[in-house]
Amino acid sequence: MQTNRSKGIVNPLPGILDHRDFERSTVILGHCHLCGEGAAVYHSEEHRASICEACYSWPVREWNRSEGVV
């Protein structure tokens, strides 16, 4: 995972997280396990991780790019 703490940006390593493993929660699940700053609203039982909207967007964009979605 690449971190840029000065801007609060965390980039998960490509291919590590699959957005399809995460489910949206109706409640806040604490702090994001990746960046530690955002409110965790997606959870994966398989990865035992909860992530925020911003960190969830990284694997979604990676998948879209690999599928040719612009």
C-alpha positions as MATLAB code, in Angstrom:
seq = 'MQTNRSKGIVNPLPGILDHRDFERSTVILGHCHLCGEGAAVYHSEEHRASICEACYSWPVREWNRSEGVV';
ca = [
       0.000    0.000    0.000;
       1.307    3.415   -0.942;
       0.590    6.236    1.476;
       0.800    9.976    1.109;
      -0.107   11.130    4.631;
       0.335   14.827    3.838;
      -2.650   14.640    1.477;
      -4.429   11.787    3.262;
      -4.272    9.588    0.167;
      -3.819    5.814    0.325;
      -3.473    3.706   -2.817;
      -4.034   -0.032   -2.215;
      -1.654   -2.247   -4.154;
      -3.174   -3.260   -7.497;
      -4.870   -6.650   -7.521;
      -4.975   -7.041   -3.736;
      -8.561   -5.926   -3.140;
     -11.528   -6.914   -5.263;
     -14.429   -4.507   -4.946;
     -16.849   -7.396   -5.516;
     -15.811   -8.874   -2.138;
     -17.161   -5.819   -0.300;
     -20.730   -5.063    0.688;
     -22.126   -1.639    1.502;
     -23.207   -1.212    5.102;
     -26.104    0.898    6.296;
     -24.118    1.991    9.358;
     -20.601    3.340    9.880;
     -18.283    0.479   10.832;
     -15.582    2.571   12.479;
     -12.489    3.930   10.766;
     -11.214    2.661    7.428;
      -8.670   -0.162    7.758;
      -6.634    1.223    4.860;
      -6.348    4.959    5.416;
      -7.466    5.090    9.053;
      -9.221    8.384    8.445;
     -12.452    7.805    6.558;
     -15.662    6.341    7.919;
     -15.751    2.649    6.965;
     -18.958    1.873    5.078;
     -17.908   -1.181    3.018;
     -17.048   -4.518    4.639;
     -15.549   -7.776    3.405;
     -15.894  -10.920    5.517;
     -13.280  -12.668    3.353;
     -10.660   -9.969    3.893;
     -11.917   -9.091    7.378;
     -11.648   -5.451    6.453;
     -13.844   -2.378    6.444;
     -13.033    0.498    4.121;
     -14.267    4.004    3.338;
     -15.775    5.346    0.107;
     -12.454    6.808   -1.055;
     -10.506    3.569   -0.574;
     -13.329    1.537   -2.152;
     -13.099    3.662   -5.282;
      -9.523    2.486   -5.996;
     -10.335   -1.203   -6.711;
     -13.479   -0.136   -8.614;
     -11.433    2.127  -10.908;
      -8.758   -0.572  -11.296;
     -11.396   -3.134  -12.311;
     -13.097   -0.703  -14.691;
      -9.751    0.066  -16.325;
      -8.983   -3.665  -16.776;
     -12.442   -4.235  -18.322;
     -12.069   -1.319  -20.719;
     -14.713    0.843  -19.046;
     -13.917    4.485  -19.584;
];
